[in-house]
Amino acid sequence: MNNVVTAPNRLWTKARLAAMVAPLIGAAFAIASRSAHAATTATLKQDDFVGISFWVISMALVAATAFFFLERDRVSPKWKTSLTVSGLVTLVAAVHYFYMREVWVTTGSTPTVFRYIDWLITVPLLMIEFYLILAAITKVQGGIFWRLIIGTLVMLIGGYLGEAGYLSVWPAFIIGMAGWAFILYEIFLGQASKISATDAPPAVRSAFNTMRLIVTFGWAIYPIGYFFGYLTGANPAESANALNIIYNAADVLNKIAFGLIIWSVAVSESEHATKQ
């Protein structure tokens, strides 16, 4: 009898989630359509690999957004917030990528402002994910949350000051790296790491370890892009190409793959709890 009652409820929940997600995806596509219409004097060329990377990644982000929101129905309530945040990260990034593609195609210049607005919203949300997956399995002090946020803001502000020309590129680079180092300390040696090691079940501990590897090696792509874009003394056009392709590739790993790790542990832990 329980199965008879539960199945329609599950279908209704999925239909309701689909109804919630559809307007968000529709809005993203509407923005893309308006951006394409606005760029009537410039279209995406077949040999513009930077522009193509903007477009492909924006589509991947839209698909990931739909996936994360719809998959909320598969997980237990304590994991729904984590999947919601993953969906918000990819949604915000997708909208910004549509605009960044327009800037690149119409002007040929690096969309620095749009990129940092995107990062200012999405990167703190990614850091919050560390807090959320730990909070789902044990009591976590708020200090972890604020330390991760502060480290993120220092990293982003330092990078923006250098890329926007408000500060010399080397001092700005050092400031950004200091913020990143602070984050790495917290997730490898700080309280967040200790909670993961002592209180987290194996699936959560594995996800935490994989997430911090992404923050270590995946985020290392950003300073590499910064270096090739501003510190090599290469031709400005070539530097812009390298900078944007590297940044775009990094965003795929650090936003979509990061969210998929959250999804994997959420589904695993939810199914484990159901069996018990």
Order of alpha helices (4+ residues) and beta strands (2+ residues): alpha-alpha-alpha-alpha-alpha-alpha-alpha-alpha-alpha-alpha-alpha
